[in-house]
Amino acid sequence: MNWESWSEFFAMGGDGVYVWGSYFVTFACVIGEVLLISNRRRTLDKQYGLIHDSNKKEINNETSS
C-alpha cells in the first residue's frame, strides 16, 4: 500500500479509527499487564521475605533454648 501523505496513512482508507484504536488498546493492555505482574512480584517478595524472616527467628529461638 502506498499513501501520498501522512494524513492518508493515519486515515487508513477510512478505517484509521479502528486500526489505531486497536493498536492503542493492545498497547494499554500490554503495559497494564506488565504493571500488574511487577506489582504482584513485589507483593510476593515481601510475603516470602516475611515468611523467611519468621522461620529464621523460630530456628534461632529453638537453638538458643
N, C-alpha and C positions, 0 to 999 in steps of 0.2 A: 504494500500500500504506500502510495506517495501522497503527501499532503503539501499543499502550496504555502501554507502559513501555520504558525503555532496555534492560531485560533481554530483552524480546521483540525489540527491534531487533537486539541483538547475537546473539541465537539464530537469527534469520532463518528462522523456521519449522523449526528442526531442522538447517538446513544452514549455520549460522553458522561452524562449524569450517572448512568448505571455502571459504566465501566470504572470511572474514577471513584464512584461511591463504593463499589465492591472492593477496590484496592484499599480505600480508607478503612472500611470495616475490617478487612483482613488484617491490615497493619495494626489497628487498635486492638484486635483480639490477640495478636501475637505479643504485643507489648504488655497487655493485661496479663497474659499467661506467664510471661517472664517475671513480672512483678509479684504475682501470686506465688509462684514457685520460690522466689527468693525470700519472700516473707515466711512461707512455710518452713523453709530450711533454717532461717534464723530462729523460729519458734522451736523446732526440733533440736537445734543445737543447744538452746537454753535448757530445754527439758532434760536432754541427755546429760548435760553438764551438771544439773542439779541432782540427777539420779546418781551420777558418778561420784559427786562430792559427798552425798549422804551415805553411799556404800563405803566410801573411803573412811568416813568418820566412824561408821559401825565397826569396821575392821580394826581401826586404831583403838576403839573402846574395848573390843574383845581381847586384844593382845595385851592391853595395859592392865586388865583385871586379873 
